[in-house]
Amino acid sequence: MEALTSAIRGALGPQLRAIYLTGSAAVGAYVPGRSDIDVLVAVDGADRPALERVVAMCGHETLPCPARKLELVVYELAVLRRPDGRPRWSLNFDTGESERHVGFDPDLEPAHWFVLDLAFARRHAQPLVGAPPDELIGDPGDETITTAFEDMVEWYERNESEHAGVARQRAEHWRATGTFVTKPGLPSDATPP
């Protein structure tokens, strides 16, 4: 994580405010070969050239990802402080040996992933740089999170039906407990990648 943190610092410079390790790795549920590395970055006034430097400096071809893929999302502080049902991220970057996605427009991607990622990160992310996550990431509220889980289940039913059962289990767990369960926390034969 030191090399990734250093690359992000180098790409963003004084615009960087925080870097968080989130997802399964943040809660000790990382499974080699199956889990992704999830990183959330907080910035203040990041411009497009800086975001493009993140892509160039953190891509698998420059900085090989030891996991299946790196999922790195950059948010402005103002967005993090008041997340809603459609978080306006600045960069959504997935990179790995067989994966590459670079997104700059939140309107082109399903919002539920980002609502759930922010809600999880607020509760569980590990700071690599900066303040604890609950000091920078606001609470989107239970209703918004519940809706995002419902949207996630619908997405899986339409796009990856073989994983819809796990998505339903995660949504039901949230409704019953108000807490998150990681994919590795569910039966391994039903866990989506």
Backbone as a printed PyTorch tensor [residue, N CA C, xyz], in Angstrom:
tensor([[[  0.8160,  -1.2010,   0.0000],
         [  0.0000,   0.0000,   0.0000],
         [  0.8630,   1.2710,   0.0000]],

        [[  2.1120,   1.1320,   0.4500],
         [  2.9760,   2.3140,   0.4810],
         [  3.2390,   2.8640,  -0.9110]],

        [[  3.4760,   1.9630,  -1.8730],
         [  3.7400,   2.4200,  -3.2420],
         [  2.5210,   3.0980,  -3.8320]],

        [[  1.3370,   2.5580,  -3.5790],
         [  0.1040,   3.1680,  -4.0810],
         [ -0.1290,   4.5190,  -3.4220]],

        [[  0.0280,   4.5840,  -2.1230],
         [ -0.1480,   5.8480,  -1.3980],
         [  0.8080,   6.9050,  -1.9310]],

        [[  2.0540,   6.5190,  -2.1570],
         [  3.0520,   7.4460,  -2.6810],
         [  2.6770,   7.9220,  -4.0810]],

        [[  2.1740,   7.0100,  -4.9260],
         [  1.7750,   7.3910,  -6.2780],
         [  0.5990,   8.3650,  -6.2550]],

        [[ -0.3680,   8.1230,  -5.3760],
         [ -1.5240,   9.0230,  -5.2640],
         [ -1.0770,  10.3930,  -4.7820]],

        [[ -0.2000,  10.4010,  -3.7870],
         [  0.3410,  11.6870,  -3.3010],
         [  1.0330,  12.4370,  -4.4280]],

        [[  1.8520,  11.7170,  -5.1940],
         [  2.5800,  12.3440,  -6.2880],
         [  1.6570,  12.8810,  -7.3630]],

        [[  0.5730,  12.1800,  -7.6350],
         [ -0.3590,  12.5990,  -8.6800],
         [ -1.1910,  13.8020,  -8.2610]],

        [[ -1.5960,  13.8490,  -6.9930],
         [ -2.5440,  14.8810,  -6.5490],
         [ -1.8960,  16.0500,  -5.8270]],

        [[ -0.7230,  15.8400,  -5.2600],
         [ -0.0280,  16.9360,  -4.5800],
         [ -0.8750,  17.5840,  -3.4950]],

        [[ -0.9140,  18.9170,  -3.4490],
         [ -1.6100,  19.6100,  -2.3590],
         [ -3.1300,  19.4740,  -2.4150]],

        [[ -3.6790,  18.9300,  -3.5010],
         [ -5.1330,  18.7260,  -3.5770],
         [ -5.5910,  17.5430,  -2.7120]],

        [[ -4.6590,  16.6460,  -2.3700],
         [ -4.9870,  15.4450,  -1.6010],
         [ -5.3290,  15.8020,  -0.1530]],

        [[ -6.4100,  15.1880,   0.3580],
         [ -6.7980,  15.3760,   1.7560],
         [ -6.7880,  14.0690,   2.5490]],

        [[ -7.1240,  12.9520,   1.8960],
         [ -7.1440,  11.6760,   2.6210],
         [ -7.1390,  10.5260,   1.6200]],

        [[ -6.6040,   9.3860,   2.0770],
         [ -6.6520,   8.1340,   1.3330],
         [ -7.1320,   7.0670,   2.3120]],

        [[ -8.1390,   6.3010,   1.8960],
         [ -8.6890,   5.2560,   2.7530],
         [ -8.6370,   3.9000,   2.0700]],

        [[ -8.2070,   2.8970,   2.8100],
         [ -8.3630,   1.5030,   2.3970],
         [ -9.7400,   1.0790,   2.8780]],

        [[-10.5570,   0.5700,   1.9720],
         [-11.9090,   0.1960,   2.3520],
         [-12.2230,  -1.1920,   1.7890]],

        [[-13.4740,  -1.5820,   1.7910],
         [-13.8380,  -2.9050,   1.2960],
         [-13.3360,  -4.0080,   2.2070]],

        [[-13.2110,  -5.2050,   1.6500],
         [-12.8640,  -6.3810,   2.4500],
         [-11.5160,  -6.2440,   3.1540]],

        [[-10.5530,  -5.5930,   2.5120],
         [ -9.2220,  -5.4610,   3.1180],
         [ -9.2540,  -4.6240,   4.3990]],

        [[-10.2040,  -3.7150,   4.5020],
         [-10.2870,  -2.8450,   5.6810],
         [-10.8270,  -3.5700,   6.9020]],

        [[-11.5290,  -4.6760,   6.6830],
         [-12.1540,  -5.3740,   7.8100],
         [-11.6180,  -6.7910,   7.9860]],

        [[-10.4680,  -7.0760,   7.3810],
         [ -9.8400,  -8.3840,   7.5670],
         [-10.5170,  -9.5170,   6.8180]],

        [[-11.2880,  -9.1970,   5.7690],
         [-11.9950, -10.2380,   5.0150],
         [-11.4350, -10.4070,   3.6030]],

        [[-10.2600,  -9.8610,   3.3560],
         [ -9.6390,  -9.9590,   2.0390],
         [ -9.2910, -11.4120,   1.7320]],

        [[ -9.6650, -11.8760,   0.5320],
         [ -9.3740, -13.2440,   0.0990],
         [ -8.4700, -13.1590,  -1.1290]],

        [[ -7.1920, -13.5650,  -1.0070],
         [ -6.2820, -13.5070,  -2.1580],
         [ -6.8620, -14.2460,  -3.3600]],

        [[ -6.7310, -13.6150,  -4.5150],
         [ -7.2200, -14.2140,  -5.7420],
         [ -8.6840, -13.9610,  -6.0380]],

        [[ -9.4580, -13.5270,  -5.0300],
         [-10.8820, -13.2620,  -5.2260],
         [-11.2700, -11.8370,  -4.9100]],

        [[-10.6290, -11.2460,  -3.9250],
         [-11.0120,  -9.9020,  -3.4870],
         [-10.3070,  -8.8300,  -4.3040]],

        [[-10.9510,  -7.6690,  -4.3670],
         [-10.3430,  -6.4750,  -4.9450],
         [ -9.6900,  -5.6790,  -3.8250]],

        [[ -8.8710,  -4.7100,  -4.2060],
         [ -8.3860,  -3.7050,  -3.2660],
         [ -9.1930,  -2.4440,  -3.5490]],

        [[ -9.8910,  -1.9680,  -2.5410],
         [-10.7510,  -0.7930,  -2.6840],
         [-10.1150,   0.3930,  -1.9730]],

        [[ -9.9730,   1.4930,  -2.7080],
         [ -9.3510,   2.7020,  -2.1640],
         [-10.2380,   3.8970,  -2.4810]],

        [[-10.4820,   4.7070,  -1.4780],
         [-11.2600,   5.9280,  -1.6180],
         [-10.3240,   7.1030,  -1.3420]],

        [[-10.3630,   8.0980,  -2.2130],
         [ -9.4640,   9.2490,  -2.0970],
         [-10.2990,  10.5180,  -1.9580]],

        [[ -9.9540,  11.3480,  -0.9820],
         [-10.6120,  12.6370,  -0.7700],
         [ -9.6890,  13.7530,  -1.2440]],

        [[-10.2520,  14.6720,  -2.0290],
         [ -9.4690,  15.7820,  -2.5740],
         [-10.2060,  17.0930,  -2.3540]],

        [[ -9.4750,  18.1720,  -2.5220],
         [-10.0680,  19.5030,  -2.4650],
         [ -9.6420,  20.2400,  -3.7260]],

        [[-10.5520,  20.3150,  -4.6990],
         [-10.2890,  21.0620,  -5.9230],
         [ -9.4330,  20.3400,  -6.9400]],

        [[ -9.5560,  19.0110,  -7.0370],
         [ -8.7540,  18.2760,  -8.0220],
         [ -9.2120,  18.6140,  -9.4410]],

        [[ -8.2590,  18.8950, -10.3050],
         [ -8.5830,  19.2070, -11.7010],
         [ -8.3600,  17.9730, -12.5680]],

        [[ -8.8160,  18.0340, -13.8000],
         [ -8.7270,  16.8820, -14.7020],
         [ -7.2860,  16.4170, -14.9220]],

        [[ -6.3100,  17.3110, -15.1240],
         [ -4.9300,  16.8170, -15.2670],
         [ -4.4520,  16.0190, -14.0540]],

        [[ -4.8320,  16.4430, -12.8540],
         [ -4.4270,  15.7020, -11.6530],
         [ -5.0720,  14.3190, -11.6340]],

        [[ -6.3440,  14.2370, -12.0120],
         [ -7.0330,  12.9500, -12.0460],
         [ -6.4230,  12.0350, -13.1060]],

        [[ -6.0350,  12.6080, -14.2230],
         [ -5.3790,  11.8110, -15.2640],
         [ -4.0060,  11.3180, -14.8080]],

        [[ -3.3370,  12.1080, -13.9620],
         [ -2.0670,  11.6450, -13.3890],
         [ -2.3020,  10.4430, -12.4660]],

        [[ -3.4080,  10.4480, -11.7220],
         [ -3.7360,   9.2890, -10.8780],
         [ -3.8430,   8.0440, -11.7470]],

        [[ -4.5530,   8.1560, -12.8660],
         [ -4.7090,   7.0180, -13.7770],
         [ -3.3450,   6.5570, -14.2960]],

        [[ -2.5260,   7.4980, -14.7160],
         [ -1.2150,   7.1570, -15.2760],
         [ -0.2820,   6.5450, -14.2290]],

        [[ -0.3010,   7.0700, -13.0140],
         [  0.6500,   6.6370, -11.9940],
         [  0.1940,   5.4130, -11.2020]],

        [[ -1.1270,   5.1410, -11.2130],
         [ -1.6610,   4.0350, -10.4090],
         [ -2.1740,   2.8660, -11.2440]],

        [[ -2.1040,   2.9890, -12.5710],
         [ -2.5650,   1.9150, -13.4380],
         [ -1.7160,   0.6660, -13.2940]],

        [[ -2.3160,  -0.4800, -13.5570],
         [ -1.6330,  -1.7800, -13.4010],
         [ -0.3490,  -1.8560, -14.2170]],

        [[ -0.3370,  -1.2070, -15.3870],
         [  0.8570,  -1.2590, -16.2340],
         [  2.0360,  -0.4910, -15.6150]],

        [[  1.7470,   0.4730, -14.7500],
         [  2.7920,   1.2460, -14.0770],
         [  3.0700,   0.7170, -12.6750]],

        [[  1.9920,   0.3920, -11.9650],
         [  2.0700,  -0.0700, -10.5810],
         [  1.2340,  -1.3460, -10.4800]],

        [[  1.8280,  -2.5080, -10.7650],
         [  1.0510,  -3.7480, -10.8110],
         [  0.2520,  -3.9910,  -9.5260]],

        [[ -1.0210,  -4.2980,  -9.7160],
         [ -1.9170,  -4.5520,  -8.5920],
         [ -1.7480,  -5.9940,  -8.1330]],

        [[ -1.4880,  -6.2220,  -6.8430],
         [ -1.2920,  -7.5910,  -6.3630],
         [ -2.6060,  -8.3630,  -6.2070]],

        [[ -3.7260,  -7.6640,  -6.3260],
         [ -5.0390,  -8.3020,  -6.1890],
         [ -5.6600,  -8.5030,  -7.5640]],

        [[ -6.8840,  -9.0080,  -7.5690],
         [ -7.6130,  -9.1870,  -8.8260],
         [ -7.7110,  -7.8670,  -9.5630]],

        [[ -8.0290,  -6.7960,  -8.8150],
         [ -8.0130,  -5.4470,  -9.3830],
         [ -8.0140,  -4.4160,  -8.2680]],

        [[ -7.6270,  -3.2080,  -8.6240],
         [ -7.7080,  -2.0430,  -7.7550],
         [ -8.9420,  -1.2630,  -8.1750]],

        [[ -9.7960,  -0.9380,  -7.2190],
         [-10.9330,  -0.0500,  -7.4510],
         [-10.6520,   1.2300,  -6.6710]],

        [[-10.3890,   2.3050,  -7.3830],
         [ -9.9910,   3.5750,  -6.7800],
         [-10.9970,   4.6450,  -7.2030]],

        [[-11.6050,   5.2990,  -6.2180],
         [-12.5870,   6.3390,  -6.5050],
         [-12.1570,   7.6220,  -5.7950]],

        [[-12.1860,   8.7240,  -6.5500],
         [-11.7890,  10.0340,  -6.0250],
         [-13.0420,  10.9030,  -5.8660]],

        [[-13.1720,  11.5260,  -4.6860],
         [-14.2900,  12.4130,  -4.3770],
         [-13.7770,  13.7560,  -3.8780]],

        [[-14.5120,  14.7950,  -4.1990],
         [-14.2720,  16.1030,  -3.5900],
         [-14.7870,  16.0870,  -2.1490]],

        [[-14.1410,  16.8380,  -1.2700],
         [-14.5560,  16.9050,   0.1330],
         [-16.0200,  17.2910,   0.2930]],

        [[-16.4880,  18.2490,  -0.4890],
         [-17.8720,  18.7140,  -0.3600],
         [-18.8630,  17.5870,  -0.6350]],

        [[-18.5340,  16.7100,  -1.5690],
         [-19.3990,  15.5680,  -1.8740],
         [-19.3820,  14.5780,  -0.7140]],

        [[-18.2100,  14.3210,  -0.1750],
         [-18.0930,  13.3690,   0.9240],
         [-18.8450,  13.8330,   2.1650]],

        [[-18.8230,  15.1000,   2.4200],
         [-19.4750,  15.6110,   3.6290],
         [-20.9890,  15.4280,   3.5950]],

        [[-21.5730,  15.4520,   2.3810],
         [-23.0330,  15.3400,   2.2440],
         [-23.4040,  14.3540,   1.1440]],

        [[-23.1130,  13.0820,   1.3560],
         [-23.4530,  12.1070,   0.3190],
         [-24.9680,  11.9430,   0.2060]],

        [[-25.4220,  11.7080,  -1.0080],
         [-26.8440,  11.4940,  -1.2310],
         [-27.0310,  10.2500,  -2.0850]],

        [[-28.1710,  10.1220,  -2.7110],
         [-28.4720,   8.9430,  -3.5020],
         [-27.7450,   8.8820,  -4.8320]],

        [[-27.0290,   9.9400,  -5.1880],
         [-26.2480,   9.9600,  -6.4320],
         [-24.9410,  10.7170,  -6.1810]],

        [[-23.9760,  10.0880,  -5.4980],
         [-22.7110,  10.7700,  -5.1780],
         [-21.9550,  11.1870,  -6.4440]],

        [[-21.4880,  12.4090,  -6.4710],
         [-20.7990,  12.9640,  -7.6500],
         [-19.2940,  12.7710,  -7.5070]],

        [[-18.8280,  11.5680,  -7.7770],
         [-17.3890,  11.3070,  -7.7290],
         [-16.6870,  12.0200,  -8.8890]],

        [[-15.3780,  12.1780,  -8.7650],
         [-14.5760,  12.8480,  -9.7960],
         [-13.8530,  11.8590, -10.7050]],

        [[-13.4840,  10.6950, -10.1580],
         [-12.7990,   9.6570, -10.9260],
         [-13.2130,   8.3040, -10.3840]],

        [[-13.5840,   7.3950, -11.2790],
         [-13.8300,   6.0010, -10.9310],
         [-12.8710,   5.1730, -11.7840]],

        [[-11.8650,   4.5850, -11.1390],
         [-10.7720,   3.9190, -11.8470],
         [-10.6240,   2.4910, -11.3540]],

        [[-10.8080,   1.5310, -12.2510],
         [-10.5560,   0.1160, -11.9700],
         [ -9.3810,  -0.3180, -12.8310]],

        [[ -8.4320,  -1.0020, -12.2200],
         [ -7.2550,  -1.4320, -12.9660],
         [ -6.7430,  -2.7500, -12.4040]],

        [[ -6.3320,  -3.6220, -13.3050],
         [ -5.7830,  -4.9200, -12.9330],
         [ -5.2330,  -5.5970, -14.1670]],

        [[ -4.7920,  -6.8240, -14.0070],
         [ -4.1840,  -7.5380, -15.1290],
         [ -5.1300,  -7.6460, -16.3230]],

        [[ -6.4160,  -7.8740, -16.0520],
         [ -7.3790,  -8.0050, -17.1540],
         [ -8.5360,  -7.0220, -17.0000]],

        [[ -8.3040,  -5.9240, -16.3200],
         [ -9.3660,  -4.9480, -16.0410],
         [ -8.8350,  -3.5370, -16.2120]],

        [[ -9.6070,  -2.7120, -16.8990],
         [ -9.2780,  -1.2820, -16.9670],
         [-10.5530,  -0.5160, -17.2830]],

        [[-10.9140,   0.3640, -16.3770],
         [-12.0670,   1.2420, -16.5760],
         [-11.7000,   2.6070, -16.0160]],

        [[-11.9000,   3.6310, -16.8140],
         [-11.6500,   4.9960, -16.3750],
         [-12.9300,   5.7860, -16.6030]],

        [[-13.5390,   6.2530, -15.5240],
         [-14.7650,   7.0320, -15.6220],
         [-14.5810,   8.4060, -15.0080]],

        [[-15.0770,   9.4230, -15.7220],
         [-15.0530,  10.7920, -15.2030],
         [-16.4690,  11.3660, -15.0550]],

        [[-17.4940,  10.6040, -15.4620],
         [-18.8650,  11.1200, -15.4660],
         [-19.7870,  10.2160, -14.6440]],

        [[-20.1740,  10.6340, -13.4390],
         [-21.0360,   9.8120, -12.5940],
         [-22.4000,   9.5170, -13.2120]],

        [[-22.8460,  10.3420, -14.1390],
         [-24.1530,  10.1140, -14.7580],
         [-24.1650,   8.8890, -15.6590]],

        [[-22.9960,   8.3790, -16.0190],
         [-22.9170,   7.2320, -16.9190],
         [-22.8210,   5.8950, -16.1930]],

        [[-22.7980,   5.9240, -14.8590],
         [-22.6120,   4.6960, -14.0910],
         [-23.6550,   4.5850, -12.9840]],

        [[-24.0500,   3.3550, -12.6410],
         [-25.0550,   3.1820, -11.5900],
         [-24.5990,   3.7880, -10.2660]],

        [[-25.4750,   4.5570,  -9.6310],
         [-25.1180,   5.2700,  -8.4050],
         [-25.0490,   4.3710,  -7.1790]],

        [[-25.7840,   3.2530,  -7.1880],
         [-25.8850,   2.4610,  -5.9640],
         [-24.5320,   1.9620,  -5.4760]],

        [[-23.6040,   1.6420,  -6.4000],
         [-22.2880,   1.1700,  -5.9580],
         [-21.6190,   2.1940,  -5.0560]],

        [[-21.7280,   3.4560,  -5.4290],
         [-21.0050,   4.5170,  -4.7310],
         [-21.6740,   4.8870,  -3.4150]],

        [[-23.0050,   4.8350,  -3.3710],
         [-23.7190,   5.0410,  -2.1010],
         [-23.2620,   3.9940,  -1.0950]],

        [[-23.2680,   2.7370,  -1.5190],
         [-22.8860,   1.6500,  -0.6060],
         [-21.4170,   1.7280,  -0.2200]],

        [[-20.5530,   2.0600,  -1.1750],
         [-19.1290,   2.1820,  -0.8640],
         [-18.8780,   3.2840,   0.1630]],

        [[-19.5430,   4.4330,  -0.0010],
         [-19.3480,   5.5320,   0.9500],
         [-19.8900,   5.1800,   2.3270]],

        [[-21.0700,   4.5650,   2.3680],
         [-21.6520,   4.1940,   3.6620],
         [-20.7630,   3.1830,   4.3820]],

        [[-20.2240,   2.2130,   3.6410],
         [-19.3120,   1.2250,   4.2240],
         [-18.0290,   1.9110,   4.6900]],

        [[-17.4660,   2.7610,   3.8330],
         [-16.2080,   3.4320,   4.1730],
         [-16.3460,   4.2930,   5.4150]],

        [[-17.4520,   4.9880,   5.5590],
         [-17.6650,   5.8280,   6.7460],
         [-17.5430,   5.0030,   8.0230]],

        [[-18.0270,   3.7850,   7.9740],
         [-18.0420,   2.9220,   9.1540],
         [-16.7670,   2.0960,   9.3270]],

        [[-16.1140,   1.7190,   8.2090],
         [-15.0720,   0.6950,   8.3070],
         [-13.7230,   1.0080,   7.6590]],

        [[-13.6250,   2.0470,   6.8590],
         [-12.3710,   2.3050,   6.1390],
         [-11.2140,   2.5660,   7.0960]],

        [[-10.0150,   2.2200,   6.6300],
         [ -8.7960,   2.4590,   7.3880],
         [ -8.0340,   3.6080,   6.7400]],

        [[ -7.7680,   4.6880,   7.4930],
         [ -7.0420,   5.8100,   6.8820],
         [ -5.5780,   5.4610,   6.6130]],

        [[ -5.1510,   5.6740,   5.3880],
         [ -3.7430,   5.5560,   5.0180],
         [ -3.0910,   6.9280,   5.0730]],

        [[ -3.8920,   7.9530,   4.8000],
         [ -3.4890,   9.3620,   4.8880],
         [ -4.7200,  10.1220,   5.3550]],

        [[ -4.5590,  11.0180,   6.3140],
         [ -5.6520,  11.9040,   6.6810],
         [ -6.4630,  11.4650,   7.8880]],

        [[ -7.5780,  12.1600,   8.0750],
         [ -8.4460,  12.0050,   9.2430],
         [ -9.2330,  10.6950,   9.1950]],

        [[ -9.7470,  10.2480,  10.3410],
         [-10.6380,   9.0800,  10.3360],
         [-11.8060,   9.3110,   9.3810]],

        [[-12.3170,   8.2520,   8.7490],
         [-13.3270,   8.4230,   7.7060],
         [-14.6030,   9.1170,   8.1660]],

        [[-15.0480,   8.8650,   9.3870],
         [-16.3010,   9.4840,   9.8180],
         [-16.1700,  10.9890,  10.0560]],

        [[-14.9350,  11.5040,  10.0190],
         [-14.7480,  12.9610,  10.1080],
         [-14.9120,  13.6450,   8.7540]],

        [[-14.7250,  12.8930,   7.6610],
         [-14.8390,  13.4810,   6.3190],
         [-16.0440,  12.9810,   5.5350]],

        [[-16.4860,  11.7570,   5.8200],
         [-17.5760,  11.1560,   5.0500],
         [-18.8640,  11.2480,   5.8550]],

        [[-19.8470,  11.9420,   5.3110],
         [-21.1390,  12.0600,   5.9700],
         [-21.9530,  10.7810,   5.8290]],

        [[-23.0330,  10.7120,   6.5950],
         [-23.9190,   9.5490,   6.5660],
         [-25.0340,   9.7930,   5.5600]],

        [[-25.1450,   8.9470,   4.5170],
         [-26.2190,   9.1560,   3.5450],
         [-27.5990,   8.8320,   4.0940]],

        [[-27.6690,   8.1800,   5.2350],
         [-28.9450,   7.8450,   5.8600],
         [-29.4160,   6.4490,   5.4940]],

        [[-30.1070,   5.8130,   6.4320],
         [-30.5460,   4.4300,   6.2540],
         [-31.4410,   4.2430,   5.0380]],

        [[-32.3380,   5.1880,   4.7900],
         [-33.2610,   5.0480,   3.6620],
         [-32.5040,   5.0450,   2.3310]],

        [[-31.5220,   5.9370,   2.2070],
         [-30.7180,   5.9900,   0.9870],
         [-29.9220,   4.7010,   0.8080]],

        [[-29.3810,   4.1770,   1.8980],
         [-28.6170,   2.9330,   1.8320],
         [-29.5320,   1.7700,   1.4540]],

        [[-30.7100,   1.7010,   2.0480],
         [-31.6640,   0.6330,   1.7250],
         [-32.0360,   0.6690,   0.2490]],

        [[-32.2970,   1.8620,  -0.2730],
         [-32.6220,   2.0070,  -1.6960],
         [-31.4600,   1.5530,  -2.5650]],

        [[-30.2360,   1.9000,  -2.1600],
         [-29.0540,   1.4880,  -2.9260],
         [-28.9190,  -0.0310,  -2.9340]],

        [[-29.1880,  -0.6780,  -1.8140],
         [-29.1500,  -2.1410,  -1.7900],
         [-30.2030,  -2.7250,  -2.7310]],

        [[-31.3990,  -2.1530,  -2.7390],
         [-32.4510,  -2.6290,  -3.6440],
         [-32.0170,  -2.4650,  -5.1010]],

        [[-31.4040,  -1.3210,  -5.4080],
         [-30.9170,  -1.0870,  -6.7680],
         [-29.8010,  -2.0610,  -7.1360]],

        [[-28.9500,  -2.3960,  -6.1530],
         [-27.8760,  -3.3540,  -6.4050],
         [-28.4520,  -4.7270,  -6.7520]],

        [[-29.4570,  -5.1610,  -6.0030],
         [-30.0840,  -6.4540,  -6.2750],
         [-30.6780,  -6.4570,  -7.6810]],

        [[-31.3820,  -5.3890,  -8.0400],
         [-31.9700,  -5.2950,  -9.3850],
         [-30.8810,  -5.3360, -10.4610]],

        [[-29.7690,  -4.6460, -10.2080],
         [-28.6710,  -4.6450, -11.1830],
         [-28.1560,  -6.0640, -11.4030]],

        [[-27.9200,  -6.8080, -10.3020],
         [-27.4360,  -8.1770, -10.4430],
         [-28.4570,  -9.0610, -11.1580]],

        [[-29.7410,  -8.8840, -10.8450],
         [-30.7630,  -9.6880, -11.5100],
         [-30.7670,  -9.4510, -13.0180]],

        [[-30.5080,  -8.2140, -13.4340],
         [-30.4870,  -7.8840, -14.8630],
         [-29.1720,  -8.2410, -15.5420]],

        [[-28.0500,  -8.1070, -14.8450],
         [-26.7380,  -8.1850, -15.4850],
         [-25.9080,  -9.4140, -15.1360]],

        [[-26.0070,  -9.8860, -13.9060],
         [-25.2140, -11.0430, -13.4600],
         [-26.0900, -11.8900, -12.5470]],

        [[-27.1020, -12.5060, -13.1340],
         [-28.1160, -13.2050, -12.3380],
         [-27.5270, -14.3030, -11.4570]],

        [[-26.3880, -14.8470, -11.8540],
         [-25.7710, -15.8970, -11.0460],
         [-25.3080, -15.3900,  -9.6790]],

        [[-25.1840, -14.0660,  -9.5310],
         [-24.7570, -13.4800,  -8.2580],
         [-25.8820, -12.7430,  -7.5280]],

        [[-27.0860, -12.8000,  -8.0710],
         [-28.2030, -12.0680,  -7.4700],
         [-28.5420, -12.5910,  -6.0730]],

        [[-28.3700, -13.8860,  -5.8450],
         [-28.6700, -14.4510,  -4.5240],
         [-27.8070, -13.8490,  -3.4340]],

        [[-26.5140, -13.6880,  -3.7030],
         [-25.6170, -13.0730,  -2.7250],
         [-25.9960, -11.6100,  -2.5060]],

        [[-26.3440, -10.9230,  -3.5780],
         [-26.7620,  -9.5260,  -3.4480],
         [-28.0030,  -9.4290,  -2.5610]],

        [[-28.9500, -10.3310,  -2.7440],
         [-30.1560, -10.3350,  -1.8960],
         [-29.7990, -10.6030,  -0.4430]],

        [[-28.8680, -11.5400,  -0.2040],
         [-28.4600, -11.8470,   1.1730],
         [-27.8440, -10.6150,   1.8450]],

        [[-27.0230,  -9.9020,   1.0950],
         [-26.3890,  -8.7050,   1.6570],
         [-27.4310,  -7.6360,   1.9620]],

        [[-28.3970,  -7.4660,   1.0640],
         [-29.4680,  -6.4820,   1.2780],
         [-30.3360,  -6.8770,   2.4710]],

        [[-30.6640,  -8.1490,   2.5780],
         [-31.4740,  -8.6220,   3.7070],
         [-30.7270,  -8.4560,   5.0260]],

        [[-29.4300,  -8.7080,   5.0030],
         [-28.6250,  -8.5150,   6.2100],
         [-28.6820,  -7.0470,   6.6470]],

        [[-28.5520,  -6.1240,   5.6950],
         [-28.6400,  -4.6960,   6.0150],
         [-30.0000,  -4.3650,   6.6260]],

        [[-31.0790,  -4.8170,   5.9820],
         [-32.4270,  -4.4970,   6.4770],
         [-32.6430,  -5.0530,   7.8830]],

        [[-32.0990,  -6.2320,   8.1490],
         [-32.3140,  -6.8730,   9.4480],
         [-31.4450,  -6.2940,  10.5580]],

        [[-30.2290,  -5.8550,  10.2090],
         [-29.2680,  -5.4800,  11.2520],
         [-28.7830,  -4.0300,  11.1850]],

        [[-28.9350,  -3.3790,  10.0120],
         [-28.3660,  -2.0480,   9.8450],
         [-26.8470,  -2.0730,   9.7620]],

        [[-26.2930,  -3.2470,   9.4460],
         [-24.8470,  -3.3790,   9.3110],
         [-24.5170,  -4.0400,   7.9690]],

        [[-23.2660,  -3.9270,   7.5810],
         [-22.7900,  -4.5110,   6.3350],
         [-22.1830,  -5.8810,   6.5850]],

        [[-22.3250,  -6.7480,   5.5940],
         [-21.6240,  -8.0260,   5.6060],
         [-20.8150,  -8.0670,   4.3080]],

        [[-19.5540,  -8.4590,   4.4210],
         [-18.7200,  -8.5400,   3.2260],
         [-19.0590,  -9.8020,   2.4530]],

        [[-18.7140,  -9.8020,   1.1750],
         [-18.9610, -10.9880,   0.3540],
         [-18.2940, -12.2290,   0.9490]],

        [[-17.0500, -12.1310,   1.4350],
         [-16.4560, -13.3290,   2.0420],
         [-17.1900, -13.7870,   3.3030]],

        [[-18.0230, -12.9220,   3.8960],
         [-18.7970, -13.3040,   5.0700],
         [-19.9770, -14.1930,   4.7340]],

        [[-20.2500, -14.3640,   3.4410],
         [-21.3440, -15.2070,   2.9710],
         [-20.7880, -16.5340,   2.4780]],

        [[-21.6470, -17.5080,   2.2120],
         [-21.1410, -18.8060,   1.7340],
         [-20.2500, -18.6640,   0.5210]],

        [[-19.0730, -19.2900,   0.5550],
         [-18.0660, -19.0730,  -0.4750],
         [-18.5180, -19.5300,  -1.8520]],

        [[-19.3880, -20.5230,  -1.9390],
         [-19.8030, -20.9860,  -3.2440],
         [-20.7780, -20.0250,  -3.9180]],

        [[-21.2770, -19.0510,  -3.1700],
         [-22.2410, -18.1080,  -3.7380],
         [-21.6870, -16.7020,  -3.8420]],

        [[-20.4180, -16.5230,  -3.4850],
         [-19.8440, -15.1870,  -3.4280],
         [-19.4310, -14.7030,  -4.8080]],

        [[-19.9560, -13.5220,  -5.2260],
         [-19.5380, -12.9890,  -6.5200],
         [-18.0970, -12.4960,  -6.4740]],

        [[-17.4620, -12.3870,  -7.6100],
         [-16.0850, -11.8980,  -7.6320],
         [-16.0080, -10.4460,  -7.2210]]])
